[in-house]
Amino acid sequence: MIKIATKEQHPVQHPKIDYPGVDILVFREKPATAEAGDGSHCRHGRNAVVMTNQELDWNDPSTWTAMLDRSPCGTGTCAVMAVMHARGELRIGQPFVHESIIGSTFTGVLIREVLDDDDEYAIPGRKAVIPEITGSAHITQFSKVVVDPDDPFPNGFRVGDIW
């Protein structure tokens, strides 16, 4: 429900594309400075990423469901780095290690600021940065889905959330 309240109270419209606004929530701690393996200093922060799995409706509690991302979220990490940079908390070229709720990490760095309105990434009148993210991914499943012709629930079934 935080997502709906945020959309209602802080509408966001991308200046170039039709985008519905707030979609994924990143709850994060205040970033700290840590020493990197090469003796330089990086920024480090932990987060929990919450994604809804359907359209939420204030009047329908059955829609109040969500899931936690096991990764720190690449899009979210880019957004967090952009906000940190705007607040003076992250320099161009300074690494940022973003840690998920289960300890997996992405390392990001802001490559450059977009300063010239002629830049292909420029949005006139807006400040922007170009991020880069590294991390790892793992195959979690190979599967072949079949439906028995006699299955009384060929489309599955849903069990309600307890929270």
DSSP file (Angstrom, degrees, kcal/mol; ACC not computed):
  #  RESIDUE AA STRUCTURE BP1 BP2  ACC     N-H-->O    O-->H-N    N-H-->O    O-->H-N    TCO  KAPPA ALPHA  PHI   PSI    X-CA   Y-CA   Z-CA
    1    1 A M     >        0   0    0      0, 0.0     4,-2.4     0, 0.0     5,-0.2   0.000 360.0 360.0 360.0 -19.8    0.0    0.0    0.0
    2    2 A I  H  >  +     0   0    0      1,-0.2     4,-2.6     2,-0.2     5,-0.2   0.890 360.0  56.1 -61.5 -37.4    3.0    2.3    0.3
    3    3 A K  H  > S+     0   0    0      2,-0.2     4,-2.5     1,-0.2    -1,-0.2   0.922 108.6  44.8 -61.8 -45.4    3.3    2.0   -3.5
    4    4 A I  H  > S+     0   0    0      2,-0.2     4,-2.5     1,-0.2     5,-0.2   0.935 113.7  49.7 -64.7 -45.8   -0.2    3.3   -4.0
    5    5 A A  H  X S+     0   0    0     -4,-2.4     4,-2.6     1,-0.2     5,-0.2   0.896 111.7  49.4 -60.4 -39.7    0.2    6.1   -1.4
    6    6 A T  H  X S+     0   0    0     -4,-2.6     4,-3.0     2,-0.2    -1,-0.2   0.928 110.4  49.5 -65.6 -45.0    3.5    7.1   -3.1
    7    7 A K  H  < S+     0   0    0     -4,-2.5    -2,-0.2     1,-0.2    -1,-0.2   0.897 115.4  45.1 -60.0 -39.7    1.9    7.2   -6.6
    8    8 A E  H  < S+     0   0    0     -4,-2.5    -2,-0.2    -5,-0.2    -1,-0.2   0.898 122.9  33.8 -71.3 -40.7   -1.0    9.3   -5.2
    9    9 A Q  H  < S+     0   0    0     -4,-2.6    -2,-0.2     1,-0.2    -3,-0.2   0.734 130.8  28.7 -90.7 -24.0    1.2   11.7   -3.2
   10   10 A H  S  < S-     0   0    0     -4,-3.0    12,-0.2    -5,-0.2    -1,-0.2  -0.559  77.4-166.7-136.0  69.6    4.3   11.9   -5.4
   11   11 A P        -     0   0    0      0, 0.0     2,-0.4     0, 0.0    10,-0.1  -0.313   5.9-159.7 -61.8 141.0    3.3   11.3   -9.0
   12   12 A V        -     0   0    0      8,-0.2     2,-0.4     7,-0.1     7,-0.1  -0.976  10.9-176.5-123.5 133.7    6.3   10.7  -11.3
   13   13 A Q        -     0   0    0     -2,-0.4     5,-0.1     8,-0.1     0, 0.0  -0.973  25.2-131.1-132.0 120.3    6.2   11.0  -15.1
   14   14 A H        -     0   0    0     -2,-0.4     5,-0.2     3,-0.3    -2,-0.0  -0.457  19.6-133.1 -63.8 137.6    9.2   10.1  -17.2
   15   15 A P  S    S+     0   0    0      0, 0.0    -1,-0.1     0, 0.0     3,-0.1   0.673  97.3  26.8 -71.4 -15.6    9.9   13.0  -19.6
   16   16 A K  S    S+     0   0    0      1,-0.2     2,-0.3   107,-0.0    -2,-0.0   0.695 118.5  41.3-117.9 -27.2   10.3   10.8  -22.7
   17   17 A I  S    S-     0   0    0      2,-0.0     2,-0.8     0, 0.0    -3,-0.3  -0.872  83.1-103.1-126.5 156.5    8.3    7.6  -22.2
   18   18 A D        +     0   0    0     -2,-0.3    -5,-0.1    -5,-0.1     0, 0.0  -0.685  52.1 166.6 -77.0 112.4    4.9    6.7  -20.8
   19   19 A Y        -     0   0    0     -2,-0.8    -5,-0.3    -5,-0.2     3,-0.1  -0.995  40.2-135.3-133.4 134.6    5.8    5.2  -17.4
   20   20 A P        -     0   0    0      0, 0.0     2,-0.3     0, 0.0    -8,-0.2   0.474  46.1-125.2 -73.1   0.5    3.3    4.5  -14.6
   21   21 A G  S    S+     0   0    0    -10,-0.1    -8,-0.1     0, 0.0   -14,-0.1  -0.665  75.1  27.9  94.5-150.7    5.5    6.0  -11.9
   22   22 A V        +     0   0    0     -2,-0.3     3,-0.1   -12,-0.2   -15,-0.1  -0.234  62.5 150.9 -55.0 125.0    6.6    4.3   -8.7
   23   23 A D        +     0   0    0      1,-0.4    29,-0.6   -16,-0.0     2,-0.4   0.667  59.6  34.4-126.3 -41.2    6.7    0.5   -9.5
   24   24 A I  E    S-A   51   0A   0     27,-0.1     2,-0.4   -21,-0.0    -1,-0.4  -0.971  71.3-142.6-123.6 136.3    9.4   -1.1   -7.2
   25   25 A L  E     -A   50   0A   0     25,-2.4    25,-2.8    -2,-0.4     2,-0.6  -0.848   9.2-164.5-102.9 134.0   10.2    0.1   -3.7
   26   26 A V  E     -A   49   0A   0     -2,-0.4     2,-0.6    23,-0.2    23,-0.2  -0.960   1.2-167.7-117.0 112.5   13.7    0.1   -2.3
   27   27 A F  E     +A   48   0A   0     21,-2.9    21,-2.5    -2,-0.6     2,-0.3  -0.892  23.4 173.6 -97.4 123.8   14.0    0.4    1.4
   28   28 A R  E     -A   47   0A   0     -2,-0.6    19,-0.2    19,-0.2     2,-0.2  -0.919  31.5-123.5-136.6 156.3   17.6    1.2    2.2
   29   29 A E        -     0   0    0     17,-2.3     3,-0.1    -2,-0.3     0, 0.0  -0.505  51.2 -82.2 -86.7 164.6   19.9    2.1    5.1
   30   30 A K        -     0   0    0     -2,-0.2    16,-0.1     1,-0.1    -1,-0.1  -0.511  56.9-111.4 -65.0 130.5   22.1    5.2    5.0
   31   31 A P        -     0   0    0      0, 0.0     2,-0.3     0, 0.0    14,-0.2  -0.310  32.1-156.4 -68.1 149.4   25.2    4.3    3.0
   32   32 A A  E     -C   44   0B   0     12,-3.0    12,-2.8    -3,-0.1     2,-0.5  -0.759  19.7-110.1-117.2 165.2   28.6    4.1    4.7
   33   33 A T  E     +C   43   0B   0     -2,-0.3     2,-0.3    10,-0.2    10,-0.2  -0.848  38.9 178.9 -97.3 133.7   32.1    4.4    3.5
   34   34 A A  E     -C   42   0B   0      8,-3.1     8,-3.0    -2,-0.5     2,-0.5  -0.917  32.5-106.4-131.1 157.0   34.2    1.3    3.4
   35   35 A E  E     -C   41   0B   0     -2,-0.3     6,-0.3     6,-0.2     2,-0.1  -0.725  34.1-141.0 -85.6 130.1   37.7    0.5    2.2
   36   36 A A    >   -     0   0    0      4,-3.6     3,-2.0    -2,-0.5    -1,-0.0  -0.368  30.3 -98.2 -81.7 167.7   37.9   -1.4   -1.0
   37   37 A G  T 3  S+     0   0    0      1,-0.3    -1,-0.1     2,-0.1     4,-0.0   0.747 122.6  54.9 -59.8 -25.9   40.4   -4.2   -1.7
   38   38 A D  T 3  S-     0   0    0      2,-0.1    -1,-0.3     1,-0.0     3,-0.1   0.322 122.7-101.1 -92.6   8.8   42.8   -1.8   -3.5
   39   39 A G  S <  S+     0   0    0     -3,-2.0    -2,-0.1     1,-0.3     2,-0.0   0.285  87.4 118.3  91.6 -11.3   42.9    0.6   -0.6
   40   40 A S        -     0   0    0     -5,-0.1    -4,-3.6     1,-0.1     2,-0.5  -0.256  67.1-107.7 -78.9 175.7   40.5    3.1   -2.2
   41   41 A H  E     -C   35   0B   0     -6,-0.3     2,-0.3    -3,-0.1    -6,-0.2  -0.906  34.4-179.2-112.3 132.8   37.2    4.0   -0.5
   42   42 A C  E     -C   34   0B   0     -8,-3.0    -8,-3.1    -2,-0.5     2,-0.3  -0.771  28.3-113.5-118.8 167.8   33.8    2.8   -1.8
   43   43 A R  E     -Cd  33  96B   0     52,-2.8    54,-3.1    -2,-0.3     2,-0.4  -0.786  31.1-166.4 -98.7 148.2   30.3    3.5   -0.6
   44   44 A H  E     +Cd  32  97B   0    -12,-2.8   -12,-3.0    -2,-0.3     2,-0.3  -0.998  12.0 164.9-138.3 137.7   28.3    0.5    0.8
   45   45 A G  E     - d   0  98B   0     52,-2.4    54,-3.0    -2,-0.4     2,-0.3  -0.996  23.4-139.9-151.4 152.8   24.6    0.2    1.6
   46   46 A R  E     + d   0  99B   0     -2,-0.3   -17,-2.3    52,-0.2     2,-0.3  -0.822  26.2 172.3-111.4 153.3   22.1   -2.5    2.3
   47   47 A N  E     -A   28   0A   0     52,-2.4     2,-0.4    -2,-0.3   -19,-0.2  -0.948  30.1-138.6-149.8 169.7   18.5   -2.6    1.0
   48   48 A A  E     -A   27   0A   0    -21,-2.5   -21,-2.9    -2,-0.3     2,-0.5  -0.989  21.8-152.6-131.5 127.4   15.3   -4.6    0.7
   49   49 A V  E     -A   26   0A   0     20,-0.5    20,-2.4    -2,-0.4     2,-0.5  -0.887   8.6-164.5-105.7 125.6   13.5   -4.4   -2.6
   50   50 A V  E     -AB  25  68A   0    -25,-2.8   -25,-2.4    -2,-0.5     2,-0.4  -0.940   7.0-177.6-114.4 127.0    9.7   -5.0   -2.6
   51   51 A M  E     -AB  24  67A   0     16,-2.7    16,-2.6    -2,-0.5     2,-0.2  -0.976  20.2-135.6-123.0 135.0    7.8   -5.7   -5.8
   52   52 A T  E     - B   0  66A   0    -29,-0.6    14,-0.2    -2,-0.4     3,-0.1  -0.584   4.9-151.3 -83.9 153.9    4.1   -6.1   -6.1
   53   53 A N  S    S+     0   0    0     12,-0.6     2,-0.3    -2,-0.2    13,-0.1   0.243  73.7  14.0-111.6  12.9    2.8   -9.0   -8.2
   54   54 A Q  S    S-     0   0    0     11,-0.3     2,-0.3     9,-0.2    11,-0.1  -0.968  98.5 -64.0-167.2 173.5   -0.5   -7.5   -9.3
   55   55 A E        -     0   0    0     -2,-0.3     2,-0.3    -3,-0.1    -2,-0.1  -0.533  55.3-133.2 -68.9 130.6   -2.4   -4.2   -9.4
   56   56 A L        -     0   0    0     -2,-0.3     2,-0.4     8,-0.1     8,-0.1  -0.641  20.3-168.8 -90.1 144.5   -3.0   -3.0   -5.9
   57   57 A D    >   -     0   0    0      3,-0.4     3,-1.9    -2,-0.3     6,-0.3  -0.983  21.5-145.6-136.5 122.1   -6.4   -1.7   -4.8
   58   58 A W  T 3  S+     0   0    0     -2,-0.4    -1,-0.1     1,-0.3     6,-0.0   0.838 102.9  47.5 -51.2 -35.7   -7.1    0.1   -1.5
   59   59 A N  T 3  S+     0   0    0      1,-0.2    -1,-0.3    -3,-0.1    -3,-0.0   0.397 102.8  65.9 -92.6   3.0  -10.5   -1.5   -1.3
   60   60 A D    X   -     0   0    0     -3,-1.9     3,-2.5     1,-0.1    -3,-0.4  -0.807  56.1-172.3-130.1  92.7   -9.5   -5.1   -2.0
   61   61 A P  G >  S+     0   0    0      0, 0.0     3,-1.5     0, 0.0    -1,-0.1   0.729  82.4  72.5 -56.7 -22.4   -7.2   -6.7    0.6
   62   62 A S  G 3  S+     0   0    0      1,-0.3    99,-0.1    98,-0.1     3,-0.0   0.705  94.9  54.3 -67.1 -15.8   -6.7   -9.7   -1.6
   63   63 A T  G <  S+     0   0    0     -3,-2.5     2,-2.1    -6,-0.3    -1,-0.3   0.486  78.7  98.9 -92.1  -3.6   -4.5   -7.5   -3.8
   64   64 A W    <   +     0   0    0     -3,-1.5     2,-0.3    -4,-0.3    -1,-0.2  -0.329  57.9 121.3 -83.5  57.5   -2.2   -6.4   -0.9
   65   65 A T        +     0   0    0     -2,-2.1   -12,-0.6   -11,-0.1   -11,-0.3  -0.850  29.9 160.1-120.4 155.8    0.5   -8.9   -1.8
   66   66 A A  E     -B   52   0A   0     -2,-0.3     2,-0.3   -14,-0.2   -14,-0.2  -0.952  23.4-135.0-159.8 175.4    4.2   -8.5   -2.7
   67   67 A M  E     -B   51   0A   0    -16,-2.6   -16,-2.7    -2,-0.3     2,-0.4  -0.972  18.4-120.9-140.0 155.0    7.5  -10.2   -2.8
   68   68 A L  E     -B   50   0A   0     -2,-0.3     2,-0.3   -18,-0.2   -18,-0.2  -0.800  26.6-127.2 -95.7 137.6   11.1   -9.5   -1.8
   69   69 A D        -     0   0    0    -20,-2.4   -20,-0.5    -2,-0.4    32,-0.4  -0.664   5.9-148.8 -81.2 135.3   13.8   -9.5   -4.4
   70   70 A R  S    S+     0   0    0     -2,-0.3    34,-0.4    30,-0.1    32,-0.3   0.672  81.9  64.1 -77.7 -15.7   16.8  -11.7   -3.6
   71   71 A S  S    S-     0   0    0     29,-0.1   -22,-0.3    30,-0.1    30,-0.3  -0.588  95.0-113.2-100.4 167.6   19.1   -9.3   -5.5
   72   72 A P        -     0   0    0      0, 0.0    27,-0.1     0, 0.0    -1,-0.1   0.579  62.0-112.1 -74.4  -7.9   19.9   -5.7   -4.7
   73   73 A C     >  -     0   0    0      3,-0.1     4,-2.7     2,-0.1     5,-0.2   0.789  15.0-136.3  78.9 112.7   18.0   -4.8   -7.9
   74   74 A G  H  > S+     0   0    0      2,-0.2     4,-2.2     1,-0.2     5,-0.2   0.930 105.4  44.9 -63.5 -47.7   19.9   -3.4  -10.9
   75   75 A T  H  > S+     0   0    0      1,-0.2     4,-2.2     2,-0.2    -1,-0.2   0.922 115.8  48.3 -62.8 -43.5   17.4   -0.6  -11.7
   76   76 A G  H  > S+     0   0    0      1,-0.2     4,-2.9     2,-0.2    -2,-0.2   0.886 108.9  53.0 -64.1 -39.1   17.1    0.2   -8.0
   77   77 A T  H  X S+     0   0    0     -4,-2.7     4,-2.4     2,-0.2    -1,-0.2   0.911 109.4  49.4 -63.3 -41.4   20.8    0.4   -7.5
   78   78 A C  H  X S+     0   0    0     -4,-2.2     4,-2.1     2,-0.2    -2,-0.2   0.918 112.8  47.3 -61.8 -43.4   21.1    2.8  -10.5
   79   79 A A  H  X S+     0   0    0     -4,-2.2     4,-2.3     2,-0.2    -2,-0.2   0.913 111.5  50.2 -65.2 -42.8   18.4    5.0   -9.0
   80   80 A V  H  X S+     0   0    0     -4,-2.9     4,-2.8     1,-0.2    -2,-0.2   0.914 110.6  50.1 -61.9 -42.6   20.0    4.9   -5.5
   81   81 A M  H  X S+     0   0    0     -4,-2.4     4,-2.5     2,-0.2    -1,-0.2   0.900 109.5  51.1 -63.7 -39.6   23.3    5.9   -7.0
   82   82 A A  H  X S+     0   0    0     -4,-2.1     4,-2.3     2,-0.2    -1,-0.2   0.916 112.7  45.9 -63.4 -42.8   21.7    8.8   -8.9
   83   83 A V  H  X S+     0   0    0     -4,-2.3     4,-1.8     2,-0.2    -2,-0.2   0.925 112.2  50.9 -65.5 -44.6   20.0   10.1   -5.7
   84   84 A M  H  <>S+     0   0    0     -4,-2.8     5,-3.3     1,-0.2     6,-0.7   0.912 111.0  49.1 -59.1 -42.3   23.2    9.7   -3.7
   85   85 A H  H ><5S+     0   0    0     -4,-2.5     3,-1.6     4,-0.3    -1,-0.2   0.928 108.8  51.9 -63.5 -44.7   25.1   11.7   -6.4
   86   86 A A  H 3<5S+     0   0    0     -4,-2.3    -1,-0.2     1,-0.3    -2,-0.2   0.818 111.4  48.6 -61.5 -30.2   22.5   14.4   -6.4
   87   87 A R  T 3<5S-     0   0    0     -4,-1.8    -1,-0.3    -5,-0.1    -2,-0.2   0.428 119.1-111.0 -88.7   0.4   22.9   14.6   -2.6
   88   88 A G  T < 5S+     0   0    0     -3,-1.6    -3,-0.2    -4,-0.3    -2,-0.1   0.695  88.3 115.5  78.8  19.2   26.7   14.7   -2.8
   89   89 A E  S   <S+     0   0    0     -5,-3.3     2,-0.4     1,-0.2    -4,-0.3   0.524  72.2  40.6 -97.6  -8.4   27.1   11.3   -1.2
   90   90 A L  S    S-     0   0    0     -6,-0.7    -1,-0.2    -9,-0.1    -2,-0.2  -0.971  71.8-148.7-146.2 124.8   28.6    9.5   -4.3
   91   91 A R    >   -     0   0    0     -2,-0.4     3,-1.8     1,-0.1    19,-0.4  -0.522  36.6 -89.5 -88.5 157.0   31.2   10.9   -6.7
   92   92 A I  T 3  S+     0   0    0      1,-0.3    19,-0.2    -2,-0.2    -1,-0.1  -0.490 118.0  17.4 -60.0 130.9   31.6   10.0  -10.3
   93   93 A G  T 3  S+     0   0    0     17,-2.2    -1,-0.3     1,-0.3    18,-0.1   0.306  93.4 126.1  86.8  -9.0   33.9    7.0  -10.5
   94   94 A Q    <   -     0   0    0     -3,-1.8    16,-0.5    16,-0.1    -1,-0.3  -0.731  62.3-121.9 -85.6 124.2   33.4    6.1   -6.8
   95   95 A P        -     0   0    0      0, 0.0   -52,-2.8     0, 0.0     2,-0.4  -0.295  21.9-160.6 -65.0 147.2   32.3    2.4   -6.4
   96   96 A F  E     -dE  43 108B   0     12,-2.7    12,-3.0   -54,-0.2     2,-0.6  -0.981   3.5-156.6-130.0 118.7   29.0    1.7   -4.6
   97   97 A V  E     -dE  44 107B   0    -54,-3.1   -52,-2.4    -2,-0.4     2,-0.6  -0.865  10.4-165.1 -97.4 118.0   28.4   -1.8   -3.2
   98   98 A H  E     -dE  45 106B   0      8,-3.0     8,-2.0    -2,-0.6     2,-0.4  -0.917   4.5-160.7-108.8 121.9   24.7   -2.4   -2.8
   99   99 A E  E     -dE  46 105B   0    -54,-3.0   -52,-2.4    -2,-0.6     6,-0.2  -0.862   8.3-137.8-110.2 133.0   23.8   -5.4   -0.7
  100  100 A S    >   -     0   0    0      4,-3.3     3,-1.4    -2,-0.4   -52,-0.2  -0.172  36.0 -93.0 -79.6 176.4   20.4   -7.2   -0.7
  101  101 A I  T 3  S+     0   0    0    -32,-0.4   -53,-0.1     1,-0.3   -31,-0.1   0.720 128.7  44.7 -62.9 -22.6   18.4   -8.4    2.2
  102  102 A I  T 3  S-     0   0    0    -32,-0.3    -1,-0.3     2,-0.1   -32,-0.1   0.354 123.9 -99.8-105.1   5.9   20.0  -11.9    1.8
  103  103 A G  S <  S+     0   0    0     -3,-1.4     2,-0.1     1,-0.3    -2,-0.1   0.407  74.9 137.8  97.0  -3.0   23.6  -10.6    1.4
  104  104 A S        -     0   0    0    -34,-0.4    -4,-3.3    -5,-0.1     2,-0.3  -0.471  39.2-150.1 -72.8 152.5   24.0  -10.7   -2.4
  105  105 A T  E     -E   99   0B   0     -6,-0.2    31,-0.5    -2,-0.1     2,-0.4  -0.926  23.3-166.1-131.1 150.3   25.7   -7.7   -3.9
  106  106 A F  E     -E   98   0B   0     -8,-2.0    -8,-3.0    -2,-0.3     2,-0.5  -0.964  18.5-146.6-119.7 144.3   25.9   -5.6   -7.0
  107  107 A T  E     -EF  97 134B   0     27,-2.7    27,-2.7    -2,-0.4     2,-0.3  -0.966  22.0-178.0-112.7 126.6   28.7   -3.1   -7.5
  108  108 A G  E     -EF  96 133B   0    -12,-3.0   -12,-2.7    -2,-0.5     2,-0.3  -0.825  11.8-174.4-120.7 159.8   27.8    0.1   -9.3
  109  109 A V  E     - F   0 132B   0     23,-2.1    23,-1.8    -2,-0.3     2,-0.7  -0.981  28.4-123.6-149.2 142.4   29.7    3.1  -10.4
  110  110 A L  E     - F   0 131B   0    -16,-0.5   -17,-2.2   -19,-0.4   -16,-0.1  -0.810  22.3-166.1 -87.2 118.0   28.6    6.3  -12.1
  111  111 A I  E     -     0   0B   0     19,-2.9     2,-0.3    -2,-0.7    -1,-0.2   0.909  59.7 -29.8 -72.8 -45.0   30.6    6.6  -15.3
  112  112 A R  E     - F   0 130B   0     18,-0.9    18,-2.7   -20,-0.0     2,-0.3  -0.991  57.0-102.9-165.8 163.7   29.8   10.2  -16.0
  113  113 A E  E     - F   0 129B   0     -2,-0.3     2,-0.8    16,-0.2    16,-0.3  -0.705  32.7-125.1 -89.7 149.5   27.4   13.1  -15.7
  114  114 A V  E     + F   0 128B   0     14,-2.6    14,-0.7    -2,-0.3     9,-0.1  -0.873  46.1 155.2 -94.5 108.5   25.3   14.1  -18.7
  115  115 A L        +     0   0    0     -2,-0.8     2,-0.5    12,-0.1    -1,-0.2   0.672  45.4  71.7-110.7 -23.6   26.1   17.8  -19.1
  116  116 A D    >   -     0   0    0      1,-0.1     3,-2.3     8,-0.0     6,-0.2  -0.845  67.5-143.2-105.8 128.8   25.5   18.7  -22.7
  117  117 A D  T 3  S+     0   0    0     -2,-0.5    -1,-0.1     1,-0.3     5,-0.1   0.675 103.0  62.9 -62.2 -14.8   21.9   18.9  -24.1
  118  118 A D  T 3  S+     0   0    0      3,-0.1    -1,-0.3     2,-0.0     2,-0.1   0.564  77.2 112.4 -85.2  -8.4   23.4   17.4  -27.3
  119  119 A D  S X  S-     0   0    0     -3,-2.3     3,-1.8     1,-0.1    -5,-0.0  -0.383  78.1-124.8 -62.7 140.1   24.3   14.2  -25.5
  120  120 A E  T 3  S+     0   0    0      1,-0.3    -1,-0.1    -2,-0.1    -3,-0.0   0.749 111.9  47.9 -60.5 -22.6   22.2   11.3  -26.7
  121  121 A Y  T 3  S+     0   0    0      2,-0.0    -1,-0.3     7,-0.0    -7,-0.1   0.435  88.3 120.1 -95.3  -0.5   21.1   10.6  -23.1
  122  122 A A    <   -     0   0    0     -3,-1.8     5,-0.1    -6,-0.2    -5,-0.1  -0.325  44.7-165.3 -71.3 145.1   20.2   14.2  -22.3
  123  123 A I    >   -     0   0    0      3,-0.4     3,-2.4    -9,-0.1    -2,-0.0  -0.962  39.1-110.8-123.1 109.2   16.8   15.4  -21.2
  124  124 A P  T 3  S+     0   0    0      0, 0.0     3,-0.1     0, 0.0    -8,-0.0  -0.069  99.3  11.7 -48.3 131.2   16.8   19.2  -21.6
  125  125 A G  T 3  S+     0   0    0      1,-0.2     2,-0.4     0, 0.0    -3,-0.0   0.467 109.2 102.1  82.7   2.4   16.7   20.9  -18.3
  126  126 A R    <   -     0   0    0     -3,-2.4    -3,-0.4     2,-0.0     2,-0.3  -0.931  66.4-132.1-121.5 142.8   17.4   17.8  -16.3
  127  127 A K        +     0   0    0     -2,-0.4     2,-0.3    -3,-0.1   -12,-0.1  -0.667  34.4 174.6 -84.6 147.1   20.6   16.5  -14.6
  128  128 A A  E     -F  114   0B   0    -14,-0.7   -14,-2.6    -2,-0.3     2,-0.3  -0.976  19.9-154.8-149.8 161.2   21.5   12.9  -15.4
  129  129 A V  E     -F  113   0B   0     -2,-0.3   -16,-0.2   -16,-0.3   -47,-0.1  -0.944  18.9-129.0-134.0 157.0   24.2   10.4  -14.8
  130  130 A I  E     -F  112   0B   0    -18,-2.7   -19,-2.9    -2,-0.3   -18,-0.9  -0.941  30.8-161.7-108.2 116.3   25.3    7.2  -16.6
  131  131 A P  E     -F  110   0B   0      0, 0.0     2,-0.4     0, 0.0   -21,-0.2  -0.560  11.5-160.3 -96.8 162.0   25.6    4.2  -14.3
  132  132 A E  E     -F  109   0B   0    -23,-1.8   -23,-2.1    -2,-0.2     2,-0.4  -0.992  10.3-166.0-137.3 135.0   27.3    0.8  -14.7
  133  133 A I  E     -F  108   0B   0     -2,-0.4     2,-0.3   -25,-0.2   -25,-0.2  -0.963   5.9-175.4-124.7 137.3   26.4   -2.2  -12.6
  134  134 A T  E     +F  107   0B   0    -27,-2.7   -27,-2.7    -2,-0.4     2,-0.3  -0.953  25.3 118.4-126.4 153.3   28.3   -5.5  -12.2
  135  135 A G        -     0   0    0     -2,-0.3     2,-0.3   -29,-0.2   -29,-0.1  -0.950  50.6 -91.7 178.8-166.2   27.2   -8.6  -10.3
  136  136 A S        -     0   0    0    -31,-0.5     2,-0.3    -2,-0.3   -31,-0.0  -0.941  23.1-162.2-133.6 157.7   26.5  -12.2  -10.8
  137  137 A A        -     0   0    0     -2,-0.3     2,-0.4   -66,-0.0    -2,-0.0  -0.929   7.4-151.9-134.0 158.8   23.4  -14.3  -11.5
  138  138 A H        -     0   0    0     -2,-0.3     2,-0.4     0, 0.0    -2,-0.0  -0.989  23.9-113.4-135.5 141.1   22.7  -18.0  -11.2
  139  139 A I        -     0   0    0     -2,-0.4     3,-0.1     1,-0.2    -2,-0.0  -0.589  32.0-179.0 -69.4 128.2   20.4  -20.4  -13.0
  140  140 A T        +     0   0    0     -2,-0.4     2,-0.3     1,-0.3    -1,-0.2   0.571  57.4   5.3-107.9 -12.4   17.8  -21.4  -10.5
  141  141 A Q        -     0   0    0      2,-0.0     2,-0.4     0, 0.0    -1,-0.3  -0.939  40.8-161.8-169.6 143.8   15.7  -23.8  -12.5
  142  142 A F        +     0   0    0     -2,-0.3     2,-0.3    -3,-0.1    -3,-0.0  -0.987  36.6 166.3-117.6 136.1   15.3  -25.7  -15.8
  143  143 A S        -     0   0    0     -2,-0.4     2,-0.5     2,-0.0    -2,-0.0  -0.995  36.7-151.3-151.6 157.6   11.7  -26.9  -16.3
  144  144 A K        -     0   0    0     -2,-0.3     2,-0.5     2,-0.0    -2,-0.0  -0.986  24.7-150.0-126.8 118.8    9.3  -28.3  -18.7
  145  145 A V        +     0   0    0     -2,-0.5     2,-0.3     2,-0.0    -2,-0.0  -0.773  20.8 172.3 -96.0 129.6    5.7  -27.4  -17.9
  146  146 A V        -     0   0    0     -2,-0.5     2,-0.5     2,-0.0    -2,-0.0  -0.930  21.7-146.7-130.7 156.6    2.9  -29.8  -18.8
  147  147 A V        -     0   0    0     -2,-0.3    -2,-0.0     8,-0.0     8,-0.0  -0.985  18.6-132.1-126.7 121.3   -0.8  -30.0  -18.1
  148  148 A D    >   -     0   0    0     -2,-0.5     3,-2.1     1,-0.1    -2,-0.0  -0.530  17.5-132.1 -67.4 131.4   -2.5  -33.3  -17.7
  149  149 A P  T 3  S+     0   0    0      0, 0.0    -1,-0.1     0, 0.0     0, 0.0   0.735 107.6  51.2 -60.3 -21.1   -5.7  -33.2  -19.8
  150  150 A D  T 3  S+     0   0    0      3,-0.0    -2,-0.1     4,-0.0    -3,-0.0   0.381  78.4 125.9 -95.8   4.5   -7.6  -34.6  -16.8
  151  151 A D    <   -     0   0    0     -3,-2.1    -4,-0.0     1,-0.2     0, 0.0  -0.466  51.6-153.7 -65.5 123.2   -6.4  -31.9  -14.4
  152  152 A P  S    S+     0   0    0      0, 0.0    -1,-0.2     0, 0.0     3,-0.1   0.657  93.6  43.1 -73.5 -12.9   -9.4  -30.3  -12.7
  153  153 A F    >   +     0   0    0      1,-0.1     3,-2.0     2,-0.0    -2,-0.1  -0.528  65.1 158.7-126.3  65.1   -7.2  -27.1  -12.2
  154  154 A P  T 3  S+     0   0    0      0, 0.0    -1,-0.1     0, 0.0     3,-0.1   0.741  79.5  47.3 -64.5 -21.0   -5.4  -26.6  -15.4
  155  155 A N  T 3  S-     0   0    0      1,-0.4     2,-0.1    -3,-0.1    -2,-0.0   0.286 112.9-123.1-100.0   9.3   -4.8  -22.9  -14.7
  156  156 A G    <   -     0   0    0     -3,-2.0    -1,-0.4     2,-0.0     2,-0.3  -0.323  24.0-101.9  82.6-169.1   -3.6  -23.6  -11.1
  157  157 A F        -     0   0    0     -3,-0.1     2,-0.4    -2,-0.1    -4,-0.0  -0.957  21.2-124.2-151.3 165.1   -5.1  -22.1   -8.0
  158  158 A R        -     0   0    0     -2,-0.3     2,-0.5     0, 0.0    -2,-0.0  -0.944   9.2-156.8-122.1 135.4   -4.3  -19.3   -5.5
  159  159 A V        -     0   0    0     -2,-0.4    -2,-0.0     1,-0.0     0, 0.0  -0.940  31.0-116.3-107.5 129.3   -3.9  -19.5   -1.8
  160  160 A G        -     0   0    0     -2,-0.5     2,-0.1     1,-0.1   -98,-0.1  -0.229  27.6-106.7 -66.3 152.0   -4.4  -16.2    0.0
  161  161 A D        -     0   0    0    -99,-0.1    -1,-0.1     1,-0.1   -97,-0.1  -0.368  13.6-144.0 -70.3 154.4   -1.6  -14.4    1.9
  162  162 A I              0   0    0      1,-0.1    -1,-0.1    -2,-0.1    -2,-0.0   0.512 360.0 360.0 -98.2  -5.8   -1.7  -14.4    5.7
  163  163 A W              0   0    0    -99,-0.1    -1,-0.1     0, 0.0    -2,-0.0   0.321 360.0 360.0-126.0 360.0   -0.4  -10.8    6.0
